[in-house]
């Protein structure tokens, strides 16, 4: 028989799972964006192997350079440079802060541009914070400054972006797609203004931590959101990247699939705490129904069975979106102490394992590092995140 202390601990962890799900699910009330259908997915439209296959690169280049619909005159930005936020140690680069890529308050990015006679690749950092907090300034933390400097030394420009955050009151029916497509728009905006920053619009990679890791994974696996028919010239550009780095990631934002991804974890609680692995039974038992549903803005579990809801969940399911033509992935989820309930659920190494296993299944390069109770996996290459990004950006 399980002790009451263990029961309470497990109940707390599972409660955290659903509470965190709700925290992520609460949706932004930010103005300035709307959702429109493009092909089989959603894209935010804001008014005011070792490498990608050659066919994919060609398609990407067509969207970013030389395409008639993307060739409308581009108004020069004339961004204002400022003193860098930390010591670049003799690296010759210019820092442009708070460049607006849309009309919403959070649609801003900073960018370091190395001095170069030729257009440079670009690495974009996406901050974490559960989609409810965080800031682009996270790129300037003591632990990340060396990453930025190493990229700049390799003649790679570095941007760090903000995006619309989610709130729980009121619940936005757009759900997590809002911050995801904000990040996609940031990529499109930089490509639209590539000449202003001396950027090579094809060689663009992304990386991030936590929510930023999941966003990077989504950008790396989502089919191109470029809309050649949009009246907004920014949205004509590609959202595809040449590499995606995910640190402490979630494997999917189709939360019902967490039954599968985190099966080994949830299995410890059945049947002592919850009757089964079924998400509805779990959330009913834990009285967390609204938290679970708020991720997609749906009002009932019945709605999750509708074609509309299934399309939405498919659109944020990075595991389902992944195929061999996607960007190579770097994923690392370190072991997290169970006492850190939020981190325990959101950053569990099982997420990284699911990404690696799916990559193996579809034939996509995944450099992975994670440690579960059953497995301590280290990629045979021993490659670091920075080495991975530079390798793919320099191809």
C-alpha positions as CSV (number, residue, x, y, z in Angstrom):
1,X,0.0,0.0,0.0
2,X,1.2,3.5,-0.9
3,X,1.9,5.8,2.1
4,X,-0.3,8.9,2.5
5,X,2.9,11.1,2.1
6,X,3.7,9.5,-1.3
7,X,0.0,9.8,-2.3
8,X,0.1,13.5,-1.5
9,X,3.4,14.1,-3.3
10,X,2.1,12.4,-6.4
11,X,-1.2,14.2,-6.2
12,X,0.7,17.5,-6.0
13,X,2.8,16.6,-9.0
14,X,-0.2,15.6,-11.1
15,X,-2.0,18.7,-9.9
16,X,0.9,20.8,-11.1
17,X,0.7,19.1,-14.5
18,X,-2.8,20.3,-15.0
19,X,-2.3,23.6,-13.3
20,X,0.7,24.3,-15.5
21,X,-1.3,23.2,-18.5
22,X,-3.8,25.8,-17.6
23,X,-1.2,28.4,-17.0
24,X,0.2,27.8,-20.5
25,X,-3.3,27.6,-21.9
26,X,-4.5,30.9,-20.7
27,X,-4.6,33.1,-23.7
28,X,-3.5,36.6,-24.4
29,X,-5.8,39.6,-24.8
30,X,-3.1,41.4,-26.7
31,X,-4.5,43.5,-29.6
32,X,-3.0,43.7,-33.0
33,X,-3.3,40.1,-34.3
34,X,-6.0,38.0,-35.8
35,X,-6.0,34.4,-36.9
36,X,-6.7,33.4,-40.5
37,X,-6.6,30.0,-42.2
38,X,-3.6,29.3,-44.4
39,X,-3.5,25.9,-46.0
40,X,-4.2,23.4,-43.2
41,X,-3.1,25.6,-40.3
42,X,-3.3,28.9,-38.6
43,X,-1.1,31.9,-38.9
44,X,-1.1,35.1,-37.0
45,X,-1.6,38.1,-39.3
46,X,-0.7,41.4,-37.7
47,X,-1.9,44.6,-39.2
48,X,-0.2,48.1,-38.4
49,X,19.9,14.3,-42.2
50,X,22.6,16.7,-41.4
51,X,21.2,19.5,-43.5
52,X,17.9,20.5,-45.1
53,X,17.3,18.8,-48.4
54,X,18.2,20.9,-51.5
55,X,14.5,21.1,-52.5
56,X,13.6,22.6,-49.1
57,X,16.4,25.1,-49.3
58,X,15.3,26.1,-52.8
59,X,11.8,26.5,-51.6
60,X,13.0,28.6,-48.7
61,X,15.1,30.8,-50.9
62,X,12.1,31.3,-53.3
63,X,10.0,32.7,-50.5
64,X,12.7,35.0,-49.1
65,X,14.4,36.3,-52.2
66,X,13.4,36.8,-55.8
67,X,9.7,35.9,-55.4
68,X,7.5,38.5,-57.2
69,X,5.0,38.7,-54.3
70,X,7.8,39.3,-51.9
71,X,9.5,41.9,-54.1
72,X,7.4,44.9,-53.0
73,X,9.5,47.9,-52.0
74,X,10.8,47.6,-48.5
75,X,10.8,50.7,-46.4
76,X,14.1,51.1,-44.7
77,X,13.9,50.7,-41.0
78,X,16.8,52.9,-40.0
79,X,17.1,51.2,-36.6
80,X,18.9,53.1,-33.9
81,X,22.1,51.4,-32.5
82,X,22.9,51.5,-28.8
83,X,25.6,50.4,-26.4
84,X,25.6,46.6,-26.1
85,X,23.9,45.3,-22.9
86,X,27.1,43.4,-21.9
87,X,30.8,43.3,-22.8
88,X,31.4,41.9,-26.3
89,X,35.1,41.7,-25.7
90,X,36.5,43.4,-28.8
91,X,33.9,41.7,-31.1
92,X,33.0,44.2,-33.9
93,X,29.2,44.2,-33.8
94,X,26.4,46.7,-33.6
95,X,23.4,46.2,-31.3
96,X,19.9,47.4,-32.2
97,X,17.4,47.2,-29.4
98,X,13.6,47.2,-29.4
99,X,12.9,46.9,-33.1
100,X,9.1,46.4,-33.6
101,X,8.1,43.6,-35.9
102,X,4.4,44.2,-35.4
103,X,1.9,46.5,-33.7
104,X,1.3,44.5,-30.5
105,X,3.3,45.7,-27.4
106,X,5.4,42.6,-27.1
107,X,6.3,42.3,-30.7
108,X,9.8,43.5,-30.3
109,X,13.3,42.1,-30.9
110,X,16.9,43.1,-30.3
111,X,19.7,42.1,-32.7
112,X,23.5,42.0,-32.8
113,X,24.9,42.5,-36.3
114,X,28.5,41.6,-36.8
115,X,30.5,43.8,-39.1
116,X,30.8,41.8,-42.3
117,X,31.4,42.5,-46.0
118,X,28.9,39.7,-46.8
119,X,25.4,39.0,-45.5
120,X,25.6,36.9,-42.3
121,X,23.6,33.9,-41.0
122,X,21.2,34.7,-38.1
123,X,20.5,32.8,-34.9
124,X,17.3,33.8,-33.1
125,X,16.9,33.2,-29.3
126,X,13.3,32.7,-27.9
127,X,12.9,33.2,-24.2
128,X,11.1,30.9,-21.8
129,X,8.6,31.6,-19.0
130,X,5.7,29.2,-19.6
131,X,4.2,31.7,-22.1
132,X,3.1,33.8,-19.1
133,X,6.4,35.6,-18.4
134,X,10.0,36.1,-19.4
135,X,11.7,38.6,-21.7
136,X,14.1,38.8,-24.6
137,X,16.7,40.1,-22.0
138,X,17.1,36.5,-20.9
139,X,19.7,36.3,-23.8
140,X,21.9,38.6,-21.8
141,X,22.1,36.5,-18.6
142,X,25.5,35.6,-17.4
143,X,25.0,32.0,-18.6
144,X,24.1,33.0,-22.2
145,X,26.6,35.8,-22.9
146,X,29.2,33.4,-24.0
147,X,26.8,31.8,-26.4
148,X,26.1,35.2,-28.0
149,X,29.8,36.0,-28.2
150,X,30.7,32.7,-29.7
151,X,28.0,33.1,-32.4
152,X,29.2,36.6,-33.2
153,X,32.8,35.5,-33.4
154,X,31.6,32.9,-36.0
155,X,30.1,35.8,-38.0
156,X,26.6,34.9,-37.1
157,X,24.1,37.7,-36.2
158,X,22.1,37.1,-33.0
159,X,18.5,38.3,-32.4
160,X,16.4,37.8,-29.3
161,X,12.6,38.3,-29.5
162,X,9.6,39.0,-27.3
163,X,6.2,37.7,-28.1
164,X,2.6,38.1,-26.8
165,X,2.2,36.4,-23.4
166,X,-0.8,34.4,-22.3
167,X,-3.2,35.3,-19.5
168,X,-6.0,33.4,-17.9
169,X,-8.5,36.1,-17.5
170,X,-10.1,36.5,-19.9
171,X,-9.4,33.3,-21.8
172,X,-8.4,34.0,-25.4
173,X,-9.9,31.4,-27.8
174,X,-6.8,31.7,-29.9
175,X,-4.7,29.8,-27.4
176,X,-1.0,29.1,-27.6
177,X,-1.0,29.7,-31.3
178,X,-0.8,33.4,-30.6
179,X,2.8,33.4,-29.1
180,X,3.9,30.8,-31.6
181,X,2.8,32.8,-34.6
182,X,4.3,35.9,-33.1
183,X,7.6,34.2,-33.2
184,X,7.0,33.1,-36.8
185,X,6.2,36.7,-37.8
186,X,9.5,37.9,-36.2
187,X,11.4,35.6,-38.6
188,X,9.4,36.8,-41.5
189,X,10.0,40.5,-40.5
190,X,13.7,40.0,-40.3
191,X,13.7,38.3,-43.7
192,X,11.7,41.2,-45.1
193,X,14.3,43.6,-43.8
194,X,17.3,41.4,-44.4
195,X,19.1,44.2,-46.2
196,X,18.8,46.5,-43.2
197,X,20.7,44.1,-41.0
198,X,23.0,42.5,-43.6
199,X,21.3,39.2,-43.0
200,X,21.3,36.1,-45.3
201,X,17.6,35.4,-45.3
202,X,18.0,31.7,-46.0
203,X,20.5,30.8,-43.2
204,X,18.3,31.4,-40.2
205,X,18.2,29.2,-37.1
206,X,16.3,29.4,-33.8
207,X,16.9,28.2,-30.2
208,X,15.3,28.7,-26.8
209,X,14.6,27.3,-23.4
210,X,11.3,26.0,-22.0
211,X,8.5,27.8,-23.8
212,X,11.1,29.2,-26.2
213,X,12.4,25.7,-26.8
214,X,8.9,24.4,-27.6
215,X,8.4,27.4,-29.9
216,X,11.8,26.7,-31.6
217,X,10.7,23.0,-32.0
218,X,7.4,24.2,-33.5
219,X,9.1,26.5,-36.0
220,X,11.5,23.8,-37.0
221,X,8.7,21.2,-37.7
222,X,5.8,23.4,-38.9
223,X,5.3,23.6,-42.6
224,X,6.0,27.0,-44.1
225,X,3.5,29.7,-43.1
226,X,4.5,32.0,-46.0
227,X,1.4,33.4,-47.6
228,X,2.1,34.8,-51.0
229,X,-1.4,36.2,-51.2
230,X,-1.3,38.2,-48.0
231,X,-1.8,42.0,-48.2
232,X,0.9,42.2,-45.5
233,X,4.2,41.9,-47.4
234,X,6.0,40.6,-44.2
235,X,3.8,37.4,-44.3
236,X,4.9,36.5,-47.8
237,X,8.3,35.4,-46.4
238,X,9.2,32.0,-45.2
239,X,9.0,30.8,-41.6
240,X,11.3,27.8,-42.2
241,X,14.7,27.5,-40.4
242,X,17.9,25.5,-41.1
243,X,18.2,24.3,-37.4
244,X,16.3,24.4,-34.2
245,X,17.7,24.1,-30.6
246,X,15.5,23.2,-27.7
247,X,16.6,23.3,-24.1
248,X,14.2,22.0,-21.4
249,X,11.5,21.6,-24.0
250,X,8.0,20.3,-24.3
251,X,7.6,17.7,-27.0
252,X,4.2,18.8,-28.1
253,X,1.5,21.4,-27.3
254,X,-1.2,18.9,-28.1
255,X,-1.7,18.5,-24.4
256,X,-3.8,15.3,-24.6
257,X,-0.7,13.6,-26.2
258,X,1.1,14.1,-22.9
259,X,-0.7,11.0,-21.8
260,X,1.6,9.2,-24.3
261,X,4.7,11.3,-23.9
262,X,4.6,11.2,-20.1
263,X,3.1,7.8,-19.8
264,X,5.9,6.4,-17.6
265,X,5.5,9.3,-15.2
266,X,1.7,9.2,-15.0
267,X,1.8,5.4,-14.7
268,X,3.1,5.8,-11.2
269,X,-0.2,7.4,-10.1
270,X,-2.6,4.8,-11.5
271,X,-4.8,3.6,-9.9
272,X,-3.8,5.0,-6.4
273,X,-4.4,8.6,-7.3
274,X,-6.2,8.7,-10.6
275,X,-8.3,5.9,-12.2
276,X,-6.5,5.8,-15.6
277,X,-4.2,7.6,-18.0
278,X,-7.2,9.1,-19.8
279,X,-6.8,12.9,-19.6
280,X,-10.4,13.7,-18.9
281,X,-10.5,11.2,-16.0
282,X,-7.3,12.6,-14.7
283,X,-8.4,16.2,-14.7
284,X,-11.9,15.4,-13.3
285,X,-10.3,13.5,-10.5
286,X,-8.0,16.4,-9.7
287,X,-10.6,19.1,-10.3
288,X,-8.5,20.7,-13.0
289,X,-10.9,20.6,-15.9
290,X,-10.8,24.3,-16.7
291,X,-7.0,24.4,-16.6
292,X,-6.8,21.5,-19.1
293,X,-9.4,23.0,-21.5
294,X,-8.1,26.5,-21.4
295,X,-5.0,25.5,-23.5
296,X,-7.1,25.6,-26.6
297,X,-9.8,27.9,-25.4
298,X,-12.4,25.1,-25.6
299,X,-15.2,25.0,-23.1
300,X,-15.7,21.2,-22.8
301,X,-14.0,17.9,-23.5
302,X,-16.7,17.3,-26.1
303,X,-15.4,20.2,-28.1
304,X,-12.0,18.6,-28.2
305,X,-13.5,15.9,-30.4
306,X,-14.7,18.4,-33.0
307,X,-12.9,18.7,-36.3
308,X,-12.0,22.3,-35.5
309,X,-10.3,21.3,-32.2
310,X,-8.5,18.4,-33.8
311,X,-7.1,20.6,-36.5
312,X,-6.0,23.1,-33.8
313,X,-4.3,20.4,-31.8
314,X,-2.6,18.9,-34.9
315,X,-1.3,22.4,-35.7
316,X,0.6,22.6,-32.3
317,X,1.7,19.0,-32.2
318,X,5.4,19.1,-33.0
319,X,5.7,15.3,-32.9
320,X,3.0,14.9,-35.6
321,X,4.3,17.8,-37.7
322,X,7.9,16.4,-37.7
323,X,9.1,14.7,-40.9
324,X,12.4,14.1,-42.7
325,X,12.4,17.5,-44.5
326,X,12.3,19.5,-41.3
327,X,15.2,21.4,-39.7
328,X,17.7,19.3,-37.8
329,X,17.0,19.5,-34.0
330,X,19.2,19.8,-30.9
331,X,17.3,18.8,-27.8
332,X,18.5,18.7,-24.2
333,X,16.4,18.1,-21.1
334,X,18.4,17.7,-17.9
335,X,17.0,15.8,-14.9
336,X,14.7,18.0,-12.8
337,X,14.0,17.5,-9.1
338,X,10.5,16.5,-8.3
339,X,10.3,19.2,-5.7
340,X,10.2,21.7,-8.5
341,X,6.7,20.8,-9.6
342,X,6.4,23.1,-12.6
343,X,9.8,22.2,-14.0
344,X,9.3,18.6,-13.2
345,X,6.3,18.4,-15.6
346,X,7.2,20.9,-18.3
347,X,10.9,20.0,-18.6
348,X,10.8,16.3,-17.8
349,X,13.5,14.3,-19.8
350,X,10.7,12.2,-21.3
351,X,9.9,15.2,-23.6
352,X,13.4,15.0,-25.1
353,X,13.2,11.3,-25.4
354,X,9.9,11.6,-27.4
355,X,11.6,14.1,-29.7
356,X,14.6,11.9,-30.4
357,X,12.4,8.8,-30.9
358,X,10.2,10.6,-33.4
359,X,13.2,12.0,-35.2
360,X,14.6,8.4,-35.5
361,X,11.2,7.3,-36.8
362,X,10.9,9.8,-39.6
363,X,14.6,10.0,-40.5
364,X,15.4,13.5,-39.1
365,X,18.7,14.4,-37.5
366,X,18.2,14.9,-33.8
367,X,21.2,15.6,-31.5
368,X,19.8,14.7,-28.0
369,X,20.8,14.7,-24.4
370,X,18.6,13.6,-21.5
371,X,18.5,11.5,-18.4
372,X,15.4,9.5,-17.2
373,X,15.3,7.0,-14.4
374,X,15.6,4.3,-17.1
375,X,18.0,5.8,-19.5
376,X,20.9,8.3,-19.6
377,X,21.2,9.3,-23.2
378,X,24.1,11.3,-24.6
379,X,24.4,12.0,-28.3
380,X,27.5,10.1,-29.7
381,X,28.7,13.3,-31.4
382,X,29.2,15.1,-28.1
383,X,28.2,18.2,-30.0
384,X,27.2,21.3,-28.0
385,X,24.3,23.6,-28.9
386,X,26.5,26.3,-30.2
387,X,28.5,23.9,-32.3
388,X,25.3,22.5,-33.7
389,X,23.9,25.9,-34.7
390,X,27.1,27.1,-36.3
391,X,27.5,23.8,-38.2
392,X,24.1,24.2,-39.9
393,X,24.3,28.0,-40.3
394,X,27.6,27.7,-42.2
395,X,26.4,25.2,-44.7
